[in-house]
Amino acid sequence: MWLDLFRKRKFGIKEYLSWLSRQDGNITLFHHIKAKEAHYGSFGDLDPEIVFSLRKRGIERLYSHQSRAFSLASKGKDIVVVTPTASGKTLCYNLPVLNSIAKNKSGAALYLFPTKALAQDQLSELRELSGLIKNDIKSFTYDGDTPSPKRKEIKGKVNILITNPDMLNTSILPHHSSWADFFKNLNFIVVDELHTYRGVLGSHLANLFIRLLRICKYYGSDPVFICCSATIANPAEHARMLTGRPAQLISENGAPSAQKEIVIYNPKMVDTQKNIRRSSLYEAGKLAYKAISYNISSILFTRSRINSELLLKSITEQLSKDGKDTNAISGYRSGYLPAKRRETEKNLRSGVLRSVISTNALELGIDIGSLDLVLIHGFPRSIASTWQQIGRAGRRNSLSAAIIIPSNQPLDQFFAKKPNWLLEASPETARINPSNPYIRLEHIKCSIFEIPFGANETFGGENISYILEFLFEHGMLDTCGDSIDRTYSWNSLEYPAASFSIRSASGGKYTIFDVTESQKPL
C-alpha cells in the first residue's frame, strides 16, 4: 500500500511549519507555548485493586489534580474540576466512584453527559478500568437508543448509570419508583462538560437537579456532585447555580504538556480595493492535504456541515488524483450514523486515519487519541471554544501545533489583525436563569407528579405556595388535609415532563407544511 510505504518518510511539525512559512498567506501570530512538567499526588486510600488496574494501564502515579479530586470527593465534598483537554479529568470522577463501589457493591452513581457519543465513549473507558475489580461493577448507558427489554434489565442491577439530561427528565425522574434501589444507594452525581450547560439547557438542568435531589431525599440519599468543565470565566459560580450547592474548585493542572505553536494564517489578499482574500476554505483544504502528505495526524474544524462535506470531497479527490490513499481521511459531524462516528473515533485513535474533517462535534471530550495538528477554519464563536479546539492538539513528548485560518468575515479579520486579543482575553462567563417562570413552572409540575408537595415545602429554596394554589384552582392538582397540613398531588396519569423540551424555553410545538403538495405536513 502507498500509505504503508509513505509512512516510512516521517515529516514532523517543524517541517510542516517551515513549509507554511513559505506560503503566500500572512502569518499574523506565531505564539510558542512552553513544555510543562507533571506534578503528582498520591493514591491516598484508593482501593488496591483499582491501583493495580491503573498500573496495568501504565498509570503509576496520579496527577496532583486527580489526587486532590479523589481526596475531596471521597470525603463527601462537592467539586468542580477545570483543567485543559487531555489532562485526565475522567479519573477525577471515576476513581471516587469506583472506590466507593469497591467498598460497597450496592453503591450507585449517575453520570450525565450532554451527548450520546460522550456517554458511549465513557462506558468503554469505565468498563476497561473496572474490569480487574472483584466486585462486579455494572455500568450501562441509558438513552433513547436503549431497547425496552434492556431498560428493564438495567433498572434492576445498575451501579453506574450513564445518561443525558433529556432521559433524566422524561424517563428516569417521572418513574423513580422503578429506580428505587438506585436512588436509595446513589452516592455520586457526575456532570461532565459543565460549560455546555448554559442558557436554556443549563436553566432546565438546574431545575432538573432540584427535582433529582428531592427524589434522593425521599429515598434517604445525599449524593456528592463531581463536575468537570473546560475553561470558563466562572466555573465555581456556574456549578453552584446548576446544583444549588457550593463546590470546591480544582483548577491547578498537574498533567504534563509538550511544546505547542499557535499560528494564525490569514489567506492572501487578492484585491486590496475590494478587500477580497483568497478563499479560506481553499486554504484550509490545502493545509489539511499537506498534513496528510507529511503523515501528520490532524483534525480540521469547520463551522458548518456543508463546509465539512465540501472540504472532505475536495481533499479526497486530490488524494485520488495524486494516487494516494483516500482512506487516510474521514468526515465527522452530527447527522452521520452512530456506527460511522464510532468507527471514525476508533480509527483516529489507532492511527488508521491520519486526518478528520469535523464540525464542533469533536470539540467536546470524546477520546480520539493524541494529534499533532489542529486546523481551525474560521474562528469559533467563543474564546472558550477556540481554546477547546486548540487543546485537541498535543502529545506528551513532542511538538504540536494549532493553526487558525480566518475567513473574510469581520469578526475573523478582527482576530487576525489583533491576535494578542485571543491570547489575553478571558473565556466567556456561563449564564443561566433557573428562575425563568416558563421553565420553572414546568419543573414544578413535574416535581408534584413525582412526589406530592406539602403546603410549606419549597422548590429550590423558593416558596411556591402561590403556584400550588394557582395549579389547584386550574384543576391540575388534588389536595388533602387542612390549610396548614395540605398536600398537593398531580391529578392526571399523563406526566408533564412529556409536554416540553429541556432544550427550549417555550412549550410550543410547530408542524411544518409543504405548501407545494396539498398542504402536506413534513
N, C-alpha and C positions, 0 to 999 in steps of 0.2 A: 504494500500500500504506500501511496505517496506520502501520507501523513506520518507513517512509521519511519520512513527514511528521512523526512524533513525534520522530525523531532530531534535527530542527532545534531542538527545545526541549531543550537540553542542561543538565541539572542536574548538580551536582558533589557530591563527598563532603561538602563543608561544608554544603550544603543538606540532604543526607541525614542527617548527624549532628545538625543543628538539628532536623529532624523527629523523630529518635529521642529527643532530649532532652525532647520534649513528650509522649511516650507515658507510660503509667501504670506501666511497669516500673521497677525500681530499678537505676540505674547505680551499680555499686559500684567500678568502676575506669574512669578516663579518663586513660590514660597516653600522653604525647607522646614520640615518638622523633624526634630532630632529623635534618635532612638531613646527608649526609656527602659530602664531595668525593672525587673519584677520585685515586688515587695510581698513577703509571705507572712502567713499566720499559721497557727497550729490547728490540728484536727479537733482539739478540745475533747469533749466526751462523745465524739461520734462513734457509733456502733462499729466494732472491729470488722464485722462482715462488710459494712459499707466502705470502710477504709481499704479492705482487701480488694473490693470491686473497683475502687478508684485506682489503686495501684496496678491492677490488671490492665487498666486503660492508659497507663503511663502517667498518672497524676500522683506524684509523691508528696506534694505539699499543696495546701490551699493558698490562693492569693489572699492578701490582707482583707479585701472587701468581702470575699466569700466567707472567711473565718469569722469576721465580725457579724455578718448577716446570720450565719448559723447560730452563733452565740446568743444574739439578741432575740431572734425568733424562737429559739428553744426555751428562752426564759419567759415567753409569753408577750414579748414586745412587738407592737406593730412597726413595720419598717417599710421604707421606700428606697430602693437601690437605683442610683443613677450613674451608670458608667458607660463607656463607649461600646459600640458594636464589637463583637468577638472578644469581650473581656470575661466571659464565663458567668454571665448573670444567671444562667439556668441553674447552676449549682447553688446559688443563693437561696432558691426556694426548694429545690429537690432534696437537698441534704437535710434540712429540718423536718420536712415531710416524711421522708423515708426513715429517718432516725426515730421519729415518733411512732410510726407503724411497726418498726422493728421491735420496739418495746411493748407495743400493744397492738396485736394483729387485727383488732376490730376498729382501729383508728381510721379516720377518713379525712380527705382533703378535696377541695373544689378548685379546679384550675379554670380560669376564664381567659380566653383568647379572642381577639376581635375577628379572626377569620378561621375557616375550616382548615386551610393549609397549615397555619401555625399550630393548630391543635394536633393534626396528624403528625407533623414534624416532632412535636414534643412527646407524643406517645412512643415513637420509636426510640427516642433518647432515654425516656423514662424506663422502658422495658429493658433496654440494654444495661442500664445502671443497676436496676433492681434484680436482674436475673440471677445474681450469685447470693442473694439474701435468702436465708432459710424460710422465713415467713413468706408464704405465697402471696405476694402483693398483687392485687387485682386492679389494673388500671385500664380504663376504657374511654374512648371518645363517645360523646352523645350529642348528635346533631341531626339535622334534617335528613341526612342520608342513612341514618341508623334504622334498619328494618324493625318492624314491630316485635317479632319474636326475640330479637336481640335486646330490645329495650326492656322487656320483662326480665330477661336473664341478668342484665346489668343492675337493675333495681335491687335484686336480692343479694348481691355479693360484691359490690364495688368498694374499693378502698380509695382510689383516686379517680375522680370523675372529671374528665376534660371536656369542656363545652364552651358555649359562647353566650353572650347576654340575651340574645333572641330566644334561645332554648330555655334559659333560666326564666324568662318572662312568661312564655306561653305553655311550656311543657313540664317544668320542674316545680316551681313555686305553687301554681294552682293545684297541683296534685301531690302536695307534700306528704300527705298521709301514706302514699305508696313508697315514699322515700324515708319513712320514719327512722329506721335504723341508721341510715346515712346521716341524717341531720342530728340525731342523738349523739353520734360519735365524731361530728365534724370538728376538727382541731385547727385547720388552716384554710384560708381563702387566698388563693394566689391570683393576682391581677397583673398579667404581663402586658407590655406595650401600653402602659398607663397614659402616655402622652397622646394616644389616638382617641381617648375618651374625652373629647371636648365638645363644646356646642350642644346641639340637641341630643346626640347619643350619650354624651357624658352626663347631661342633666337627667336623662332617663335612668342611666346606670346608678346614679346617686340615690334615686328613689327605689330602684330595684334592691339596693343594699339595705335600705330601711326595711323593706319587706322581708328580705332574707334574714336579717338579724332578729326581726320579730319572730320569725318561724324558729330560728335557732334557740331563742329564749324559751319558746313554747316547749321545745324538746329538751331543754336543760343544757345546751352547749353554748360556749362563748369563744368562737374561733378567732385566731390571730390572722391579721391581714399582712401578706407579703406582696408588696407592689414593686414592679420593675419598670423603668422608663428610660427612653432616650433623653438626651439633654433638652430640658425646657427651663424657662426662667424661674418657675415656682413649683418644683416637684413636691415639696413637703406640704405646701398650702393646697395644691391640687389633690393630693392624696387625702388630706383632711376633709376637703369639700366633697369628695366622692364617697368616702367611707363614713364620714361623720365622726371620726376619731383621729387624734394626733398620732403621727408616725415619726419615728426616728429616721433621719436622713443619713444614708451611706453614699457618699459621693467621691471618696478618695479611691481611685482606681489602682489596684495592686498588680494588674496584669502587665506584662512587658509589651513593648511595641517596637517595631523596627523603624528605620527612616522612611519618610514619605515626602514626596514632592506634590504640591498642589499648584496646578497650572491653569491659567485662563488663556485660551487660544481663540482670539477673535478673528473670524473669517475676513479675508482681504476685501478692502473697499474697491468696488469695480466702477462706481460712478459717484464721484465726490459731490457733484452738484445736486444730484437726486438722493444722495445718502443711501445708496444701494450697495449692499455687500454680497459676496458670493454666498450661495445657499448654505446655511448652517447644517441642513440635512445632508447635503452632499459632503461637506467637510467631516461630519460625524461618521458617515459611512466610510470615507477614505481612511480615517484614523482607526476605525474598527477593523477594516480589511488589513491594514498594515500590522495591527496587533496579532491577527491570526497568522499572517505571513512570518512574523517574528516568533511564532509559537508562544505568545504571551497569553496567559489566561486572563480573560477580561469580561466585563459586563458593560453594556451600553444602555443607560437610562434615557428614555424619551418621554415626553409628557402626554402623548396620546396613542390610542390603539392604532390609528391609521398610520402614524409615523413609524410605529414599531413594525408594522407589516411592510411598509414601503422600504424601510432600511433592510429588513430581513430579505426581501425579494431582491433588492439591488446587490447586496453583498453576496448572496448565494449565486446569483447569475454571474458575478465577477469571478468567484471561485471556480465555477464550472467552466467559464470561458478560458481561464488560465490553467485548466487541467488539475485543479486542486480539490481536496476532499470537501464536498458540500455538507457532510455530516459533522463538520467541526463547529457549526453554528446552529443555534436554535432560537426560537422566539419564546417569550413568556409573558402572559398577561391574563387578566380575568377574561373569561369567555372561552378559554381552552378547557377541554375536559380535564377533570382532576387527575386521571391516569397519565395524561400527557404532561401535566405540570410536575407530577411526582417523578416521572422519568427524566425530565429535564434537570430537576434538582439533583437526582442521583448521578446523572452523567456529568454534571458540572463538578460535583464533589469528587468523583473518581478520576476526573481528567479526560474522560472520553470527549467531552465538549471543551472547546477552547474559548468559546465566546457565546454570550447570550444577549439578545436584544429584549429589553423589558420596559414596561411601564413602571410606575412606582409599586407594583405588586411585589417586587423583590426588595423593596426598601425596608420592610419590617424584618424581624429576626429569623427568617427561615434559614436553616443550615444549608449553605451552598459551598462550604469549604473556604479556603483562603485564595484570594485572587491577587494577581499582580497589578491589575489596572482597572480603574473605573473611568468610563467616559460618560459625561453628563451633557446631553443635548438640550440646551435651553435651561435656564436657571429654574430649579424647583420653586414653588411659590411660597416658600418659607425658609428662614435660616436653619431651623431645626431639620427640615427635610434635606436641605443641602448637605449638612454635616452627617446626617444619617446615611445618605448615599455615598459620600466621600469615605465613610467608615467601612464600606464594603471592601475596600482595597486594603491589603496589608497582610503580610506574612510575618512570623515571629522573628526571622533572622535575615530577611532580605529586603532590599529596597522595593517600594511600591509607589504608585502614582495615581492621582486623580486629576483628570483634565476636563475642564468645563468649556463647552463650545456654545457661546451665546448666540441666540437668534438676533434678528434685526429689530425685535420689539423694544420699545423704550426702556422697560424695566431691565431687560437683559443687558442693554447697552450701558445703562447706569452702572451696573456691577462691573462691566468690562472696563469702564473708564475710571471707576473709583473702587479698585479691587480691595483696598485695605478696609473698606466698609464691611466686606464679607468677613474678614479676619477679626475685626474689632466689635462687630455688632453682637448684642446679646440675643440668644434664641427667644422665640416668642413666648408670651405668657399663655398658659392654658386657662380658658374661662368656661365656666358652666353656671347655669341658673336652675338649681333643683326646685326652687320655689315657683317657677313658672306655673301659673294657675292651670293652664291647659294640660301640662304634663303631670303636675302633682295630683290633680283630681282623678285622672285615670288610674294612678297607682294607689290612691286611697281606696277607690272602688275595688281594685284587685286585692288589696290587703284585707278588706272587710270580707270578701269572698273566701279568702284563705283561712282567716281566723276572726270570729266575731269581735267587734270593738266594744270596750266599755265606755261609758259616757265621759269619763275623765281621762281616758287614755290619749296620749299624744302620738303624733306621727312625725318622727324625726325631730322630736322636741317641740313641735308646733301643736298648739291647742286647735283641734279640728271639730269641736262640738257643733259649731255653726254649720259645718259642711255635712256632718252626720244628720243634723236636723233637716237640712236642705234636701238631702237624698231621701230621707224618710218621707218628707212631705210630697216628694215627687214619685212616691210609690216604689222606690228601688230597694228599700230596706224594711225588714220586720224588726220589732222591738219586743223586749220582755223586761219586767221589773219596773220599779217606780222611777221617778225623775232623777234620783240620786244614784241608784244602782242599775240604771237602764243599760241594757246590752243591745247593740245593733248587729243584725246579721243580714247577709245577702238573701234576697227572696226569689232568685231565679237559678235554674240549673245551668244556664249558659254563663260561662266565666268571662268576665270583662276583659281579660288580657287578650282575647282573640279579636277585640274590636279596634285595636290600634297598633301602630308600628313604633318601636323604640328608636327608629331612625328618622322619625318625623315628629314635629310638634303639633301637627294637625291630624285629626282623626278622619279627615275626609278621604274618600276613595273615588277615583275617577275611571270612567270607561272611555277608551279611545275608539272612535268610529272611523271606518274607511268610507268617506263620502262618495268615492268614485264607484262603489259597488253596493248599491242598495242599502246604505247606512249600516253596513255590516260591522259589528264590533270586532276589534282586533284582539 
